[in-house]
Amino acid sequence: MAKAAEYLIGFFSIILRIGLMQTNLPKWLQSRNEVVTPLTSWERVEEGLALQDQHISPYSGDLFHETPLALRGLKIANYCPWGVSGFFLLIDIITMVFLRKVAVTFREHLLDDQNVNKETYSPKAESLLLTPKQLSWLPSVILAVHALNPFSIMTTLALSTGAITNLAILLAFYYLIAGNRLLCTLFISLATYQAFYPVVFLVPAGLQFYKNKRPQSSTKSYVSREAVTSYFETCSLCFVFLGLLLGASFLAEGSWEFLQSTYGFILSVPDLTPNTGVFWYFFTEMFDHFRTFFVCVFQLNAVVYTVPLAVKFTEKPVFLMYILLVLTAIFKSYPSYADAALYFSLLPLWKHTFSYLRNTLVVAGMFITCMVLAPILYHLWIFAGSANANFYFAITLTYSTAQIFLVTDILFAYLRREYDLYHGTEHKNADGTKAQIVLE
């Protein structure tokens, strides 16, 4: 029954996307700042391919910012059935295949982790224990969320190359759960090569592979010699792969010019075209002599939370990687709906914590409001002239706030459930009154 539902959902997802491709929606989405950025726009890829065909370096100007290997790999898109649209539809299908694999593997991971810790749980927390029957529909739920996820649909229709980065991150996530260090580090390096920020996923990867290697009965510290050796192996593999990718890029281009146009562009944020982030508005107003300092501060936001979260979730690297995925989507310099597409598709993995969520209605309302009002306010600002940049920035700030509310709510729900597992679901004060649990 579950398998039939999965095939039905997959078929519906493909038909829905093919149907929408026949409308004018894809062309409109390709021009939307919320959906594509200077880093992920297919129009810029076409410019890069045209320059390359004329034997002109695509990095000689300030228009093209894809990596050299991605540029050469994307040439095959024109030879796919239905052309470029067919290529991105194929990427979406592969994404669905691995979303299902993630769901199946994660289901086993959850049950195994529960069995290992079951003896330490409170006897009063039996209602929170997961069963195979409860998790049997997890692959179907994840596929359904992806199929109907407006962010995923818009990313595919807009031909955003963010879909390729998302696939690399999803593969890294899958092999992290599956326990394959070689392939996990390979796909982390591919995602880092494409978008830079996924380098933070090395932290949960290092923790996970040491945890897998360590015997369950062991009480060894995560800062022991064995732990450091394991972390070193993980990081070394990733940086070797990344070095090979950069070396191949140098051989393809014949120079290191691409570094400034790709990673330099991401880090220095020279293009202040409006997007769903906060960089563009802030640095439009920034005095030049303060710019470098605040660029560094803003860029640190994308990585600084990795350390405290790694300390808190040392024993939960898979959850840590998911949280870092959401945080990088919020604080990167050129975010778009493509970044939200992946973490929304993976959100059902934590379905067992949803009963603890507190702001579901508020967050859902904020996301829907932002999707509706963003193009309207942009039109009023740029085309109608009856608004200004503050209107559009207000809605992008609301979008960022909605994401922050979402990630903090997920953190609360996860920790609250963990607390109940070890202390029971009924909490009372010394005088017998019902206690209120507060996350500090």
Phi, psi and omega in degrees: 000313181296319180296319179298320179296320180296315179296321180294317179295316179299316179297316179298319180300315180295314180298318179300314182291320178296319179298316180291333178293340180276356181260185177273359182300315180303317181297321179292318181294329180294345179256000184275127180295334182285337187260319179237154179233174175302340181272338188237005184286130178291330177300322179288328175297318179297323176296317179297319178295321179295317178296320180295321178297332178270010180060035175248135180296124179293348181262005181285339178251204182237033186251322187255133185225012174284161179284155183300318181290325177295320179300315180289323179291327183285353175299330183291343183301326182288346182259002179281155171303136186065018173066218184295321178299320178295324178297315181287332173293321177296319176300319180294322178294316178298321177300317178297321179300315182280336171298319177296317179299319177299315181299315181294315181292321180292325177301315178293322179298317180298314182292321178295316180296322178294318180295324179294320186261001188303322183293336181270352180285156178290142176298338181273008182249021183298328181293342181269348183291139183272148177238155178304325180295319180297326184265359185296332182266006182301314178301320180294320180295315180296317178296321179294318179297317179294319182298322184258358182293114182298330179294318178293319180296314181295322179298317179291315183293326182279357181058041181282129178289355172299336178296327180288317176298318178300320179295319178297318179293319179298319178295320176298318179297317180297312183287340172295312180292321182288344177084023179261099185296318185299308183288326178297312180293327177299314183282333171296318179294322177296317179294321178294319178301323182279319192230359176071307188296330179299356177301335180293342180289352174297330182294304177297328179296315179300316180295317183294316184286332172289321179298320178294323183284328183284134176301145183299329181276353184285146177246021182298145182286157176280003175240020178283174179298318179297321180294314181297321178298318179295316178299319181297319178298316180296311181295320181297315179301315182296315183287332173295313177299316181295320177298320178295320179295317179292321178296317177297324178295320178297316179296324181290320184268334182080007178197171177264016183302330183294336182299317180292326183279346180250282183289325176296323178294317180296319186277325183270344176052059180282333182268114184257032172299133181304141176212193184277001179265192182246353182300311191302315184287317183298316184276348169294324182269354189279137172291143186301324185284351173260350192300312184301317181298312184285332173298316178298318180296314181295319181292328178297331180303328183285342185237339189293333181283352182298319184293304180297325179292324178294325177293318182289320186248040179304321182272359182231064185296329181294315177295322178300317180296322179296316180297319178295326177299317179292317183295319178293328177295329181280315193257004178290163187285330180230073180280162176205179178295338179298326179292321179288333183303318184288313184288335174288323178294329180271351183304322180299347176302332183255027181304330181290351178256356188298333181294344180263354179296142184248337189240030185303310183295317181297312182296315179300317178297321180294317180295316180295317179300317181296317180297325181282315188277334184304306179294330180292311181293326177295318178297316179297326181283306189276318188260314183278334180071016181258008176219181178224185185298333181298325180296311182291321179296324180300320182284326176290327176292322176297320178298315178296321179296320178299319178294322179293317175301318181297311184292323178291325178292320177296318178300315179298312183299318181295313181291325180294318178294319178300320179297316180294328179299324184266341184238001181087165183269351179251121183236127182230148175284175181298331181272006177093353178283158182292130182272151177252124181271126182242132178276122180251000000 
